[in-house]
């Protein structure tokens, strides 16, 4: 009697990766989230602007534009305050719809033009939390996404003390990452691909994935957090390739674009754990203060440039969203 061949399909690399890291979708594409089933997802002005053209969000968009018209917005002059409020309402509205698709959280980005204003960042975060609450969505379903300037770190310190969990983004420097952990940030997003972009632009392309400066940076941050016993989650972000993603298998979380998720889901082959918690060490560590934070970033050309560039790009995307809203109202 011949043996029956095993017809069980080999697990995809995405399935294997999910056994090692929490997989997050770096998108607000409703259909992609339904299809790819991430634990968490994100929304920001870029994604909200894209959402304006998606049928699934049409009812939400018309409802918020109708609200704006009811506030007196007309063709003659659409007040900036109304446009800004519609942008906030769409941001939370999209986030609320996405929250029903994922078992985890939706990261919601505070305005990038507030990145150097602690008080304004705290106020906008509280406003978003209240807006979500009005829609029946609790704090346990959202993360407030804040740029990791010193002012952003201080805002996160205040918000975390109030029970509002934060995702500190645009992380490029070790001191920046450590300051976020010391502030009690729930999660940080070190940007793997943008670090590689900078080095390649400066003629320093790595010879192998293990020499990729973005990969090396995240591995170092992950190890340092584990040595410190830091509760802050490390979530690799801004990936340029499947190889970068797999090089960080085992990281607490990985936020991955739909196209790379699709590639992982369409391929097989063994995925090996590349990051594992290291033993905690008892050390006397001087906390990061603003002077050290500023000095270490100033001495790191890559981090300084990419942080400023990232904030500017996020702010530009927010301006584009507001302009689109104003045009629709007019």
N, C-alpha and C positions, 0 to 999 in steps of 0.2 A: 504494500500500500504506500503510495508516494505521499510525501509531506505536502501540505497545502501551503502555497506561498503566502507570506504575510502581505496583505494588501493595504495595510495602514500607511497612509502617506507620511513622508518625512516631515517633521515640523519645520515651518518656515523660520527664517532668522528673526522675524518680528515676534513670533511665538516664543522662541527661545530667549530673546532679549527681555520680554516681559517677565520671565522667571528670575531675571537678575536685577532689573531696574524698573521703577515706575515709569511708564511711557506716557508722555504728555504730548498733545497735538499743538503745534505752534501755528494755529489757524483759528479763524472764526467762521470757516466755511461749514455751514450746517450739514450739507450732504456728506462732506468728507469726514466729519466727526461721527455721523451715523454709521458710515461705512467702516471706519478704522477703529472705532471703539476705544479711544484713549481714556485714561483715568481722569486727567485734567485737560483744560484747554485755556485759551487766552483771547482777550479782545483788546484792541487798541485803535487809535484813529485810522491807521492804514487799513485794518481789517474791517472797521465799521464803514469806511468809505467804499470798500469793495462790496460790502453787504448791501449798499444802496441799490446795486444793480441785480440783486438776487431775488427771485420771486418769493422765496420763503419769508423774506423780511418785508414784503410790500405792504402788508396790513399795518405792521408796526410803524413803518416810515410815514404812511399816510396819516395815521393817528397822531403822530408827533408833529407833523406839518400842520395838521388841522388845529392842534393845540396852539401852535405858534400864531396862526392866523387869528385865532380867538383872542390872542393877547394884543392884537393891533398891528401885527406885522403886515405890511402891504407893499405894493410895487414901488411906492415913492421912496420909502426909506425903511429898510429892515434893521431894527436896532441890534447893535452888537450883543447886548445882554440877552436878547431873545435867541439869537443864533447860538450863542454859547450854551444857553440852557437846553436848546434842542440837541446840541452835540452831546451834552451830558445825558440827556434822556435816551438818546439813541444808543449811547455806549452802554448804559445800564440795561436798556431794553434788549439789546443783542445779547449781553451777558446773561440776562435772565432766561432767554430762550435756550442758550447753550447750556445753562446749568441743569436743565432738565434732561440733557443728553448724556452727561458724565456723572459717574458716581462720586467724583472728587470735586475739585474747585475750578472756578473761573478766575484767572488773573485779570484785573481791571486797572488800566493804566491811568495814573494821575497826570494831568497836563504837563508836558515836558517844559513848557515855558515857566513852570513854577519850580523847576529843579533846584534853584538856588534860594528858595524861600521856604524856610521850615514851617512857619505859621500858616502860609497859604496851602502848602502841601497837606498839613494836618487837617485844615478846614475842608479841603476838597475830598480827602479820604473819608472824613466823617459824613460828608454829604452823600457820597456814593453808598456808604454802608446804610444810611437812612433810606436812600432811594431803593436799595435792594430790599430792605425790611418792609417797605410799603408794598412791595410785590410778593411778599411772603417768603423771601429768601434770606436765611440767616447768615451770620458771620462765618459759620463753619463751612459755607459753600463758596466763599470768595477769598481772594488774596488781593490786597491793594499793591499795585506795581509802582515802584518809585525808583527814579534814577539814583544811583549810589554816589552822589556828591556828598560832601560832609553835611550839608543842610538836609539832604535826603536821609542820611544815616540818623541824624538827630530827630527827624520827623518819625522815622521808624521806631526809634527808642520810645517816643511818646505814644505812638499808636499801639505798639505791642503791650505797653503798660496798661492800655485801655482795653485790651483783649481784641484788638484789630490786627490780624495777621498780615504780614507784608512780604512781598517779593521784591527784593532789591536787585535791580537790573543794571546792565552796562558795567559788569565787573571785569576789569582787565588787569588788576594789580593785587598782589598778595595782601598788602596793608589795607587796601580797600575792602577786600573780602573779610579779613579779620575784624575790622571795625564793625562791619555788618553783624557778624556773629556776636561780638561783644555788646552790641545794641539789642540783642535778642531777636533779630530778624527771623521770621519763620523759615525763609528760603532765600537763597541767592541764585542769580543766573549769570554765571561766567560765560563769556561769548567766545566760543572756540574758533569759529570761522573768521570772525573779524580780526582776531589776533593773527591768524595765519595770513589774512589779506595784507595786513600791514607789513609783515616780514617779507612776503613775496614782492610787495611793491618796492621794498628796499633791497631787493636782490638777494634775499636770504631764504630761498625755498628749501624746505627740509629734504633730506635724502630718504627718509622713511617715515612711516606714520608715527613711530615711537619717538621721532625727533620733531614732530609737528609741534610748534611752540604753543598752540592752543591746547592741544592734548596734554602736553607736559604741564602747562599751567593748571588745568583742572585737576589733574592727578595730584599735583602738589598741594592745592587747596584742600582737596578731599582728605589727603593724609594728615594735614595739619589740623583740620577740624576734628578728625577722629582722635588724634593725639591729645587734643585739648578737652575732649569729651563734649564738644559743642553740639547743641541740639539743632542748630541751623541746618536745614536741608541744602545739599549741593545739587543744583540742577543744571547740567550742561546744556548750552543753548547755542544757536547760530551755527548750525552745522553746514558744511559745504559738500560733504560726501558721506556715503554709507560707511566708508573706512574710518572716518572720524568718529562716527556714532559707535561702531563696534569696538574701537580702541578705548572707549569709556564704559563698556559694558560692566555693570556692577555699581556704577555711580548711583547715588540715591534716586535721582530722577533725570530723565533726558527729555527735553522738549524738541520735537522733531517735525519738520515741515511735511505736508501731505505727500509730496513727490518722493521724499526719502522713505517715508513710511510705506508707500506703495512698493518701492523697490525692495525693502526689507521683507514685505509680505509676499512678494513674488519670487523670492529666492530661498534656497535651502543651503545647507552647509553648517558645520558646527560653529556655534557662537561660544567663545570662551570668556569666562570672567576675567576682566582685566584690572578691576579695582576691588579690593577687599579691605574691610576695616582693620587698621593697625592698632596695637595695644595703646591704651591711654597712658600718658606719662604725667607724673606729678612734677610740675615745673613752676617756678616763680616767674610770672610773665607780666611785664609792665603794660598796662592798657594803652591802646592807641588814643592819642588826643589829637586835636585839630592840627597842631603844629607838625606832628609827625605825619599825619595823613596828608597834609598839603605838601610837605617836603618830599615824601616818598613818591607822590604822584608827579611832582614837578621834575624829579630826577628820572622819571620813566616816560620817555618821549612817546612810546607806543600807547601807554595807558592814557596819558594826557590828551593826545590827539584823538584817540578813538572814543573817549568819554565825551569830549566836546562835540565831536562829529556826530555821535549817536544822539545826544540831546538835540542838536540842531536838526537832525533828520526827523526825529519824533515830532519836534515842534513844527517843522514844515508840513508833515503829514496832518497834524491837527489843523493847521491853517487851511490846508486843502479841503479837509472835511467841512470846516466852517464855511469856506467859500462855496462849496457844493450846496450846502444847506441854504445859504443866502440866495443863491441862484434859483433854487427850487421855490423858495418863498416869493421871489420876485417874478 
